[in-house]
Amino acid sequence: MTNDLLSGPNLNLRAVEPSDIDLLLKWENDISVWKVSNTITPYSRFEIEEYVMNAKRDIFSARQLRLMVSLPKEDHTSDTIGTIDLFEFDPVHLRAGVGIMIAKEFRGKGYAAEALKILVYYASGGLHLNQLYCNISSDNLVSIHLFETIGFIRCGKKKQWINAGEEWLDEYMYQLIF
């Protein structure tokens, strides 16, 4: 890990910028990820613009933080390849939930693991949290493997928690205590 709390060997995490609106609109309205993001209706461009323009960068007042996952290029530009979020931030109990989304064309290359490691480092060393947690549907084997590889421990199961249309899925709860 570099000295920068939000950088790793191959990736950087950065604040959301107005130039991210079109990308966020595309990703938030991708119905293939709605099940994991608990979304059931599309977002309008106006809603995404309002979110970006009004996003507070102070996690202590907003109780959430969205960071863009960027892949630096040799010409000093970068490709934005995903998002990683802290949500339900609790400054009393020093914990937050984690969510991550990597664009389809960048999956399977280790970027999610690196982004999650950077976020864990930032959450423990920069925000001084005690723990992170996440909820993963029982059929999301890729995410289960990702979070377990980083050191998250399954601590519970909510039975028939997610209505997947034709079936009900369990949801696993994971924690990483620092």
C-alpha positions in Angstrom: 0.0 0.0 0.0 1.3 3.5 -0.8 1.4 6.4 1.6 -1.8 7.7 0.1 -4.8 6.1 1.9 -6.8 5.9 -1.2 -4.2 4.5 -3.6 -3.0 1.0 -4.3 -0.5 -0.5 -6.7 -2.9 -0.4 -9.7 -5.9 1.6 -8.6 -7.0 4.8 -7.0 -10.2 5.6 -5.1 -11.5 9.1 -5.7 -14.4 11.4 -4.9 -17.4 11.5 -7.3 -17.1 14.3 -10.0 -19.7 15.8 -12.3 -18.0 14.1 -15.2 -19.1 10.8 -13.6 -22.8 11.4 -14.1 -23.3 9.6 -17.4 -21.3 6.6 -16.1 -23.3 6.5 -12.8 -26.5 6.7 -14.7 -25.5 3.7 -16.9 -24.4 1.6 -13.9 -27.3 2.5 -11.6 -29.8 1.6 -14.4 -28.2 -1.7 -15.3 -31.0 -4.1 -14.3 -28.5 -7.0 -14.0 -27.2 -5.5 -10.7 -30.5 -4.3 -9.3 -30.8 -7.5 -7.1 -27.6 -6.8 -5.3 -28.2 -3.0 -5.0 -31.8 -3.4 -3.8 -33.0 -1.3 -6.7 -36.4 -1.9 -8.3 -36.9 1.3 -10.4 -34.6 3.2 -12.7 -32.9 6.5 -11.8 -33.4 9.6 -13.8 -30.5 11.7 -15.0 -31.8 14.5 -12.8 -31.7 12.3 -9.7 -28.1 11.3 -10.5 -27.1 14.9 -11.2 -28.7 16.0 -7.9 -26.9 13.2 -6.0 -23.5 14.2 -7.5 -24.0 17.9 -7.1 -25.3 17.6 -3.5 -23.0 14.8 -2.3 -21.4 15.8 0.9 -17.8 14.7 1.1 -17.9 14.5 4.9 -18.8 11.0 5.9 -19.6 12.2 9.4 -22.5 14.3 8.2 -23.7 12.4 5.2 -23.3 8.9 6.9 -22.2 7.5 3.5 -19.3 7.9 1.1 -19.2 6.8 -2.5 -15.8 6.6 -4.1 -15.0 6.0 -7.8 -12.6 3.2 -8.6 -10.0 4.5 -11.1 -7.4 2.7 -13.1 -4.5 5.2 -13.9 -3.1 5.1 -17.4 0.4 6.0 -18.6 -0.7 9.3 -20.1 -1.8 10.5 -16.6 -5.5 10.1 -17.3 -7.5 7.2 -15.9 -10.4 4.9 -16.6 -13.2 4.8 -14.1 -14.0 1.2 -13.7 -16.4 1.0 -10.8 -17.6 2.4 -7.5 -17.1 1.4 -3.8 -19.4 2.7 -1.1 -19.4 3.0 2.7 -23.0 3.3 3.9 -24.9 3.3 7.2 -21.8 4.9 8.7 -22.1 4.9 12.5 -19.7 7.2 14.2 -20.7 6.0 17.7 -20.1 2.3 17.1 -17.4 3.0 14.4 -18.8 0.8 11.7 -20.0 1.0 8.1 -21.5 -1.2 5.4 -19.6 -1.8 2.2 -20.8 -2.1 -1.3 -18.8 -2.5 -4.5 -19.5 -2.6 -8.2 -16.9 -3.1 -11.0 -17.9 -2.6 -14.6 -18.5 -5.9 -16.4 -15.5 -5.4 -18.8 -13.1 -5.1 -15.9 -14.3 -8.0 -13.7 -12.2 -11.0 -13.1 -8.9 -9.1 -13.1 -8.4 -8.6 -9.4 -9.6 -4.9 -9.4 -12.4 -5.6 -6.9 -10.0 -7.2 -4.4 -7.6 -4.3 -4.7 -10.3 -1.7 -4.4 -11.7 -3.4 -1.3 -8.2 -3.7 0.2 -7.7 0.0 -0.3 -11.1 0.8 1.3 -10.3 -1.5 4.3 -7.0 0.3 4.8 -8.7 3.7 4.6 -11.6 2.7 6.9 -9.2 1.4 9.6 -6.3 3.8 9.2 -8.0 7.0 8.0 -11.5 6.8 9.5 -10.4 4.7 12.5 -13.4 2.4 12.2 -13.7 -0.7 14.3 -15.4 -2.8 11.6 -16.9 -3.1 8.2 -19.8 -5.3 7.2 -21.7 -6.4 4.1 -24.7 -8.5 3.1 -24.4 -10.9 0.2 -27.1 -13.0 -1.4 -26.4 -16.8 -1.2 -26.1 -17.2 -4.9 -23.5 -14.4 -5.4 -20.5 -16.8 -5.2 -18.1 -14.3 -6.7 -18.8 -11.7 -4.0 -18.7 -14.3 -1.2 -15.2 -15.4 -2.4 -14.1 -11.7 -2.7 -15.1 -10.7 0.8 -13.9 -14.0 2.4 -10.5 -13.6 0.6 -10.1 -10.1 2.1 -10.8 -11.5 5.6 -14.5 -10.9 6.1 -16.2 -13.6 8.3 -19.7 -14.9 7.7 -21.5 -14.1 10.9 -25.2 -14.7 10.1 -27.8 -15.8 7.6 -31.2 -14.2 6.9 -33.4 -17.0 5.5 -35.5 -16.3 2.4 -34.5 -12.6 2.5 -34.4 -11.8 -1.2 -37.2 -12.3 -3.6 -35.5 -13.3 -6.8 -38.7 -13.7 -8.7 -38.9 -17.5 -9.1 -37.2 -18.3 -5.8 -36.3 -16.8 -2.4 -32.6 -16.4 -1.6 -30.9 -16.4 1.7 -28.6 -13.4 2.5 -25.4 -13.8 4.4 -24.0 -11.2 6.7 -20.2 -10.7 6.8 -18.0 -8.6 9.2 -14.4 -7.6 9.2 -13.3 -6.4 12.6 -10.0 -4.6 12.7 
